[in-house]
Amino acid sequence: MAYELDDFFKNKMNMLFRYLLKMGVGEADAQDIIQDTMIKTLSYLGEIPNDKLNAWLFKVAMNRFYDMYRKKKRTIHIPIEPEHLIDEEGPEEIILTSEQKNEFNALLDQLRPEYKHILLLKYEFHYSYKEISDTLDMKEETVKTWLYRARKQFEKVYRRSEQ
């Protein structure tokens, strides 16, 4: 049982670490957030329901990230690689330049933070609706609604930028 729990925490902490890096957090800061999350988790482990542990870990890490963000007053940067959102077309493969990637990330920065998170989980980490609902501790229907709204908001921001 202890071995399984150890593997569970390693997997979750690795996933959270990668997620934080995608959020634009530096490697040292991400390690600090993961360490703080693990310490807090171990101190409250007996009080957290097993079915809520995944969501609890995610929320603790995100709250720590927001605390750090407020202290450092940095901008939130979510570098979703645009290549994941487009199809490749054989020899005429679409290649996005650095400038286009920067424009894409600038558009994402205009979205509500909740929408950026949910888009990142869906399109970068390829989470299912169920996995997103478990991670964010919300109903699957709410996830679907937020994803729809996030896509619409992104589309609106994109159309506004083209004018």
CNS distance restraints for C-alpha pairs under 8 A (distance, minus, plus):
assign (resid   1 and name CA) (resid   5 and name CA) 6.25 0.50 0.50
assign (resid   2 and name CA) (resid   6 and name CA) 6.06 0.50 0.50
assign (resid   3 and name CA) (resid   7 and name CA) 6.28 0.50 0.50
assign (resid   4 and name CA) (resid   8 and name CA) 6.10 0.50 0.50
assign (resid   5 and name CA) (resid   9 and name CA) 6.25 0.50 0.50
assign (resid   6 and name CA) (resid  10 and name CA) 6.20 0.50 0.50
assign (resid   7 and name CA) (resid  11 and name CA) 6.07 0.50 0.50
assign (resid   8 and name CA) (resid  12 and name CA) 6.17 0.50 0.50
assign (resid   9 and name CA) (resid  13 and name CA) 5.86 0.50 0.50
assign (resid  10 and name CA) (resid  14 and name CA) 6.02 0.50 0.50
assign (resid  11 and name CA) (resid  15 and name CA) 6.17 0.50 0.50
assign (resid  12 and name CA) (resid  16 and name CA) 6.10 0.50 0.50
assign (resid  12 and name CA) (resid  54 and name CA) 7.67 0.50 0.50
assign (resid  13 and name CA) (resid  17 and name CA) 5.96 0.50 0.50
assign (resid  13 and name CA) (resid  34 and name CA) 6.43 0.50 0.50
assign (resid  13 and name CA) (resid  38 and name CA) 7.98 0.50 0.50
assign (resid  14 and name CA) (resid  18 and name CA) 6.24 0.50 0.50
assign (resid  15 and name CA) (resid  19 and name CA) 6.12 0.50 0.50
assign (resid  16 and name CA) (resid  20 and name CA) 6.08 0.50 0.50
assign (resid  16 and name CA) (resid  34 and name CA) 7.36 0.50 0.50
assign (resid  16 and name CA) (resid  58 and name CA) 7.14 0.50 0.50
assign (resid  16 and name CA) (resid  61 and name CA) 7.50 0.50 0.50
assign (resid  17 and name CA) (resid  21 and name CA) 6.31 0.50 0.50
assign (resid  17 and name CA) (resid  30 and name CA) 6.02 0.50 0.50
assign (resid  17 and name CA) (resid  31 and name CA) 7.07 0.50 0.50
assign (resid  17 and name CA) (resid  34 and name CA) 6.68 0.50 0.50
assign (resid  18 and name CA) (resid  22 and name CA) 6.28 0.50 0.50
assign (resid  19 and name CA) (resid  23 and name CA) 6.30 0.50 0.50
assign (resid  20 and name CA) (resid  24 and name CA) 6.62 0.50 0.50
assign (resid  20 and name CA) (resid  25 and name CA) 5.55 0.50 0.50
assign (resid  20 and name CA) (resid  30 and name CA) 5.98 0.50 0.50
assign (resid  21 and name CA) (resid  25 and name CA) 5.05 0.50 0.50
assign (resid  21 and name CA) (resid  26 and name CA) 6.45 0.50 0.50
assign (resid  21 and name CA) (resid  27 and name CA) 6.69 0.50 0.50
assign (resid  21 and name CA) (resid  30 and name CA) 6.82 0.50 0.50
assign (resid  22 and name CA) (resid  77 and name CA) 7.99 0.50 0.50
assign (resid  22 and name CA) (resid  78 and name CA) 5.72 0.50 0.50
assign (resid  22 and name CA) (resid  79 and name CA) 5.80 0.50 0.50
assign (resid  22 and name CA) (resid  80 and name CA) 7.06 0.50 0.50
assign (resid  23 and name CA) (resid  76 and name CA) 6.77 0.50 0.50
assign (resid  23 and name CA) (resid  77 and name CA) 5.54 0.50 0.50
assign (resid  23 and name CA) (resid  78 and name CA) 4.35 0.50 0.50
assign (resid  23 and name CA) (resid  79 and name CA) 6.70 0.50 0.50
assign (resid  24 and name CA) (resid  76 and name CA) 6.70 0.50 0.50
assign (resid  24 and name CA) (resid  77 and name CA) 5.00 0.50 0.50
assign (resid  24 and name CA) (resid  78 and name CA) 5.80 0.50 0.50
assign (resid  24 and name CA) (resid  79 and name CA) 6.97 0.50 0.50
assign (resid  25 and name CA) (resid  29 and name CA) 6.30 0.50 0.50
assign (resid  25 and name CA) (resid  30 and name CA) 5.94 0.50 0.50
assign (resid  26 and name CA) (resid  30 and name CA) 6.03 0.50 0.50
assign (resid  27 and name CA) (resid  31 and name CA) 6.19 0.50 0.50
assign (resid  28 and name CA) (resid  32 and name CA) 6.32 0.50 0.50
assign (resid  29 and name CA) (resid  33 and name CA) 6.19 0.50 0.50
assign (resid  30 and name CA) (resid  34 and name CA) 6.16 0.50 0.50
assign (resid  31 and name CA) (resid  35 and name CA) 6.08 0.50 0.50
assign (resid  32 and name CA) (resid  36 and name CA) 6.11 0.50 0.50
assign (resid  33 and name CA) (resid  37 and name CA) 6.02 0.50 0.50
assign (resid  33 and name CA) (resid  61 and name CA) 6.17 0.50 0.50
assign (resid  33 and name CA) (resid  64 and name CA) 6.18 0.50 0.50
assign (resid  33 and name CA) (resid  65 and name CA) 6.74 0.50 0.50
assign (resid  34 and name CA) (resid  38 and name CA) 6.09 0.50 0.50
assign (resid  34 and name CA) (resid  61 and name CA) 6.76 0.50 0.50
assign (resid  35 and name CA) (resid  39 and name CA) 6.21 0.50 0.50
assign (resid  36 and name CA) (resid  40 and name CA) 6.15 0.50 0.50
assign (resid  36 and name CA) (resid  61 and name CA) 7.99 0.50 0.50
assign (resid  36 and name CA) (resid  64 and name CA) 7.84 0.50 0.50
assign (resid  37 and name CA) (resid  41 and name CA) 5.99 0.50 0.50
assign (resid  37 and name CA) (resid  57 and name CA) 6.84 0.50 0.50
assign (resid  37 and name CA) (resid  60 and name CA) 5.97 0.50 0.50
assign (resid  37 and name CA) (resid  61 and name CA) 5.66 0.50 0.50
assign (resid  37 and name CA) (resid  64 and name CA) 7.77 0.50 0.50
assign (resid  38 and name CA) (resid  42 and name CA) 6.10 0.50 0.50
assign (resid  39 and name CA) (resid  43 and name CA) 6.31 0.50 0.50
assign (resid  40 and name CA) (resid  44 and name CA) 6.32 0.50 0.50
assign (resid  41 and name CA) (resid  45 and name CA) 5.49 0.50 0.50
assign (resid  41 and name CA) (resid  57 and name CA) 7.18 0.50 0.50
assign (resid  44 and name CA) (resid  48 and name CA) 6.52 0.50 0.50
assign (resid  48 and name CA) (resid  52 and name CA) 6.75 0.50 0.50
assign (resid  48 and name CA) (resid  53 and name CA) 6.21 0.50 0.50
assign (resid  48 and name CA) (resid  56 and name CA) 7.81 0.50 0.50
assign (resid  49 and name CA) (resid  53 and name CA) 6.30 0.50 0.50
assign (resid  52 and name CA) (resid  56 and name CA) 6.01 0.50 0.50
assign (resid  52 and name CA) (resid 134 and name CA) 7.58 0.50 0.50
assign (resid  52 and name CA) (resid 137 and name CA) 7.29 0.50 0.50
assign (resid  53 and name CA) (resid  57 and name CA) 6.12 0.50 0.50
assign (resid  54 and name CA) (resid  58 and name CA) 6.40 0.50 0.50
assign (resid  54 and name CA) (resid 134 and name CA) 6.89 0.50 0.50
assign (resid  54 and name CA) (resid 135 and name CA) 5.68 0.50 0.50
assign (resid  55 and name CA) (resid  59 and name CA) 6.14 0.50 0.50
assign (resid  55 and name CA) (resid 134 and name CA) 5.97 0.50 0.50
assign (resid  55 and name CA) (resid 135 and name CA) 4.25 0.50 0.50
assign (resid  55 and name CA) (resid 136 and name CA) 5.34 0.50 0.50
assign (resid  55 and name CA) (resid 137 and name CA) 5.35 0.50 0.50
assign (resid  56 and name CA) (resid  60 and name CA) 6.11 0.50 0.50
assign (resid  56 and name CA) (resid 135 and name CA) 7.93 0.50 0.50
assign (resid  57 and name CA) (resid  61 and name CA) 6.22 0.50 0.50
assign (resid  58 and name CA) (resid  62 and name CA) 6.11 0.50 0.50
assign (resid  58 and name CA) (resid 135 and name CA) 6.44 0.50 0.50
assign (resid  58 and name CA) (resid 136 and name CA) 7.21 0.50 0.50
assign (resid  59 and name CA) (resid  63 and name CA) 5.93 0.50 0.50
assign (resid  59 and name CA) (resid 136 and name CA) 7.41 0.50 0.50
assign (resid  60 and name CA) (resid  64 and name CA) 6.16 0.50 0.50
assign (resid  61 and name CA) (resid  65 and name CA) 6.14 0.50 0.50
assign (resid  62 and name CA) (resid  66 and name CA) 6.14 0.50 0.50
assign (resid  63 and name CA) (resid  67 and name CA) 6.15 0.50 0.50
assign (resid  64 and name CA) (resid  68 and name CA) 6.18 0.50 0.50
assign (resid  65 and name CA) (resid  69 and name CA) 6.01 0.50 0.50
assign (resid  66 and name CA) (resid  70 and name CA) 6.08 0.50 0.50
assign (resid  67 and name CA) (resid  71 and name CA) 6.29 0.50 0.50
assign (resid  68 and name CA) (resid  72 and name CA) 6.12 0.50 0.50
assign (resid  69 and name CA) (resid  73 and name CA) 5.41 0.50 0.50
assign (resid  69 and name CA) (resid  74 and name CA) 5.66 0.50 0.50
assign (resid  69 and name CA) (resid  75 and name CA) 7.61 0.50 0.50
assign (resid  69 and name CA) (resid  76 and name CA) 7.78 0.50 0.50
assign (resid  70 and name CA) (resid  74 and name CA) 7.41 0.50 0.50
assign (resid  76 and name CA) (resid 109 and name CA) 7.09 0.50 0.50
assign (resid  77 and name CA) (resid 105 and name CA) 7.21 0.50 0.50
assign (resid  77 and name CA) (resid 109 and name CA) 6.57 0.50 0.50
assign (resid  78 and name CA) (resid 105 and name CA) 6.66 0.50 0.50
assign (resid  78 and name CA) (resid 108 and name CA) 7.19 0.50 0.50
assign (resid  78 and name CA) (resid 109 and name CA) 7.35 0.50 0.50
assign (resid  78 and name CA) (resid 116 and name CA) 7.44 0.50 0.50
assign (resid  78 and name CA) (resid 120 and name CA) 7.82 0.50 0.50
assign (resid  79 and name CA) (resid 105 and name CA) 5.98 0.50 0.50
assign (resid  80 and name CA) (resid 105 and name CA) 7.34 0.50 0.50
assign (resid  80 and name CA) (resid 120 and name CA) 6.68 0.50 0.50
assign (resid  80 and name CA) (resid 123 and name CA) 7.99 0.50 0.50
assign (resid  80 and name CA) (resid 124 and name CA) 6.28 0.50 0.50
assign (resid  81 and name CA) (resid  85 and name CA) 7.76 0.50 0.50
assign (resid  81 and name CA) (resid 101 and name CA) 7.56 0.50 0.50
assign (resid  81 and name CA) (resid 124 and name CA) 7.58 0.50 0.50
assign (resid  82 and name CA) (resid  86 and name CA) 6.82 0.50 0.50
assign (resid  82 and name CA) (resid  96 and name CA) 7.77 0.50 0.50
assign (resid  82 and name CA) (resid 101 and name CA) 6.90 0.50 0.50
assign (resid  82 and name CA) (resid 104 and name CA) 7.49 0.50 0.50
assign (resid  83 and name CA) (resid  87 and name CA) 7.68 0.50 0.50
assign (resid  83 and name CA) (resid  96 and name CA) 7.70 0.50 0.50
assign (resid  84 and name CA) (resid 123 and name CA) 7.13 0.50 0.50
assign (resid  84 and name CA) (resid 124 and name CA) 7.14 0.50 0.50
assign (resid  85 and name CA) (resid 123 and name CA) 7.27 0.50 0.50
assign (resid  87 and name CA) (resid  94 and name CA) 8.00 0.50 0.50
assign (resid  88 and name CA) (resid  92 and name CA) 7.78 0.50 0.50
assign (resid  88 and name CA) (resid  93 and name CA) 5.07 0.50 0.50
assign (resid  88 and name CA) (resid  94 and name CA) 6.22 0.50 0.50
assign (resid  89 and name CA) (resid  93 and name CA) 4.90 0.50 0.50
assign (resid  89 and name CA) (resid  94 and name CA) 7.11 0.50 0.50
assign (resid  96 and name CA) (resid 100 and name CA) 5.89 0.50 0.50
assign (resid  96 and name CA) (resid 101 and name CA) 6.64 0.50 0.50
assign (resid  97 and name CA) (resid 101 and name CA) 6.38 0.50 0.50
assign (resid  98 and name CA) (resid 102 and name CA) 6.25 0.50 0.50
assign (resid  99 and name CA) (resid 103 and name CA) 6.25 0.50 0.50
assign (resid 100 and name CA) (resid 104 and name CA) 6.11 0.50 0.50
assign (resid 101 and name CA) (resid 105 and name CA) 6.18 0.50 0.50
assign (resid 102 and name CA) (resid 106 and name CA) 6.06 0.50 0.50
assign (resid 103 and name CA) (resid 107 and name CA) 6.29 0.50 0.50
assign (resid 104 and name CA) (resid 108 and name CA) 6.45 0.50 0.50
assign (resid 105 and name CA) (resid 109 and name CA) 6.19 0.50 0.50
assign (resid 106 and name CA) (resid 110 and name CA) 6.76 0.50 0.50
assign (resid 107 and name CA) (resid 111 and name CA) 7.26 0.50 0.50
assign (resid 107 and name CA) (resid 154 and name CA) 7.21 0.50 0.50
assign (resid 107 and name CA) (resid 157 and name CA) 6.45 0.50 0.50
assign (resid 107 and name CA) (resid 158 and name CA) 6.62 0.50 0.50
assign (resid 108 and name CA) (resid 116 and name CA) 6.66 0.50 0.50
assign (resid 108 and name CA) (resid 154 and name CA) 7.06 0.50 0.50
assign (resid 109 and name CA) (resid 116 and name CA) 7.82 0.50 0.50
assign (resid 110 and name CA) (resid 157 and name CA) 7.29 0.50 0.50
assign (resid 111 and name CA) (resid 115 and name CA) 6.35 0.50 0.50
assign (resid 111 and name CA) (resid 116 and name CA) 6.28 0.50 0.50
assign (resid 111 and name CA) (resid 150 and name CA) 7.59 0.50 0.50
assign (resid 111 and name CA) (resid 153 and name CA) 6.85 0.50 0.50
assign (resid 111 and name CA) (resid 154 and name CA) 6.76 0.50 0.50
assign (resid 111 and name CA) (resid 157 and name CA) 7.96 0.50 0.50
assign (resid 112 and name CA) (resid 116 and name CA) 6.43 0.50 0.50
assign (resid 113 and name CA) (resid 117 and name CA) 6.23 0.50 0.50
assign (resid 114 and name CA) (resid 118 and name CA) 6.29 0.50 0.50
assign (resid 115 and name CA) (resid 119 and name CA) 6.07 0.50 0.50
assign (resid 115 and name CA) (resid 146 and name CA) 6.84 0.50 0.50
assign (resid 115 and name CA) (resid 147 and name CA) 7.12 0.50 0.50
assign (resid 115 and name CA) (resid 149 and name CA) 7.82 0.50 0.50
assign (resid 115 and name CA) (resid 150 and name CA) 5.03 0.50 0.50
assign (resid 116 and name CA) (resid 120 and name CA) 6.06 0.50 0.50
assign (resid 116 and name CA) (resid 150 and name CA) 7.50 0.50 0.50
assign (resid 117 and name CA) (resid 121 and name CA) 6.22 0.50 0.50
assign (resid 118 and name CA) (resid 122 and name CA) 6.14 0.50 0.50
assign (resid 118 and name CA) (resid 132 and name CA) 7.46 0.50 0.50
assign (resid 118 and name CA) (resid 143 and name CA) 7.86 0.50 0.50
assign (resid 118 and name CA) (resid 146 and name CA) 7.57 0.50 0.50
assign (resid 118 and name CA) (resid 147 and name CA) 6.61 0.50 0.50
assign (resid 118 and name CA) (resid 150 and name CA) 7.89 0.50 0.50
assign (resid 119 and name CA) (resid 123 and name CA) 5.84 0.50 0.50
assign (resid 119 and name CA) (resid 124 and name CA) 7.62 0.50 0.50
assign (resid 119 and name CA) (resid 147 and name CA) 6.82 0.50 0.50
assign (resid 119 and name CA) (resid 150 and name CA) 7.14 0.50 0.50
assign (resid 120 and name CA) (resid 124 and name CA) 5.08 0.50 0.50
assign (resid 120 and name CA) (resid 125 and name CA) 6.63 0.50 0.50
assign (resid 121 and name CA) (resid 125 and name CA) 4.98 0.50 0.50
assign (resid 121 and name CA) (resid 126 and name CA) 6.30 0.50 0.50
assign (resid 121 and name CA) (resid 127 and name CA) 5.70 0.50 0.50
assign (resid 121 and name CA) (resid 132 and name CA) 6.81 0.50 0.50
assign (resid 122 and name CA) (resid 126 and name CA) 4.85 0.50 0.50
assign (resid 122 and name CA) (resid 127 and name CA) 4.97 0.50 0.50
assign (resid 122 and name CA) (resid 128 and name CA) 6.78 0.50 0.50
assign (resid 122 and name CA) (resid 129 and name CA) 7.82 0.50 0.50
assign (resid 122 and name CA) (resid 132 and name CA) 7.46 0.50 0.50
assign (resid 123 and name CA) (resid 127 and name CA) 7.49 0.50 0.50
assign (resid 127 and name CA) (resid 131 and name CA) 5.57 0.50 0.50
assign (resid 127 and name CA) (resid 132 and name CA) 6.01 0.50 0.50
assign (resid 128 and name CA) (resid 132 and name CA) 6.20 0.50 0.50
assign (resid 129 and name CA) (resid 133 and name CA) 6.07 0.50 0.50
assign (resid 129 and name CA) (resid 140 and name CA) 5.98 0.50 0.50
assign (resid 129 and name CA) (resid 143 and name CA) 6.50 0.50 0.50
assign (resid 129 and name CA) (resid 144 and name CA) 7.05 0.50 0.50
assign (resid 130 and name CA) (resid 134 and name CA) 6.14 0.50 0.50
assign (resid 130 and name CA) (resid 140 and name CA) 6.06 0.50 0.50
assign (resid 131 and name CA) (resid 135 and name CA) 6.06 0.50 0.50
assign (resid 132 and name CA) (resid 136 and name CA) 5.98 0.50 0.50
assign (resid 132 and name CA) (resid 140 and name CA) 7.84 0.50 0.50
assign (resid 132 and name CA) (resid 143 and name CA) 7.02 0.50 0.50
assign (resid 133 and name CA) (resid 137 and name CA) 5.43 0.50 0.50
assign (resid 133 and name CA) (resid 138 and name CA) 4.88 0.50 0.50
assign (resid 133 and name CA) (resid 139 and name CA) 5.63 0.50 0.50
assign (resid 133 and name CA) (resid 140 and name CA) 5.31 0.50 0.50
assign (resid 133 and name CA) (resid 143 and name CA) 6.15 0.50 0.50
assign (resid 134 and name CA) (resid 138 and name CA) 6.73 0.50 0.50
assign (resid 138 and name CA) (resid 142 and name CA) 6.49 0.50 0.50
assign (resid 138 and name CA) (resid 143 and name CA) 6.97 0.50 0.50
assign (resid 139 and name CA) (resid 143 and name CA) 6.46 0.50 0.50
assign (resid 140 and name CA) (resid 144 and name CA) 6.30 0.50 0.50
assign (resid 141 and name CA) (resid 145 and name CA) 6.19 0.50 0.50
assign (resid 142 and name CA) (resid 146 and name CA) 6.05 0.50 0.50
assign (resid 143 and name CA) (resid 147 and name CA) 6.04 0.50 0.50
assign (resid 144 and name CA) (resid 148 and name CA) 6.14 0.50 0.50
assign (resid 145 and name CA) (resid 149 and name CA) 6.21 0.50 0.50
assign (resid 146 and name CA) (resid 150 and name CA) 5.89 0.50 0.50
assign (resid 147 and name CA) (resid 151 and name CA) 6.09 0.50 0.50
assign (resid 148 and name CA) (resid 152 and name CA) 6.23 0.50 0.50
assign (resid 149 and name CA) (resid 153 and name CA) 5.97 0.50 0.50
assign (resid 150 and name CA) (resid 154 and name CA) 6.04 0.50 0.50
assign (resid 151 and name CA) (resid 155 and name CA) 6.11 0.50 0.50
assign (resid 152 and name CA) (resid 156 and name CA) 6.15 0.50 0.50
assign (resid 153 and name CA) (resid 157 and name CA) 6.16 0.50 0.50
assign (resid 154 and name CA) (resid 158 and name CA) 6.01 0.50 0.50
assign (resid 155 and name CA) (resid 159 and name CA) 6.11 0.50 0.50
assign (resid 156 and name CA) (resid 160 and name CA) 6.13 0.50 0.50
assign (resid 157 and name CA) (resid 161 and name CA) 6.22 0.50 0.50
assign (resid 158 and name CA) (resid 162 and name CA) 6.50 0.50 0.50
assign (resid 159 and name CA) (resid 163 and name CA) 6.85 0.50 0.50
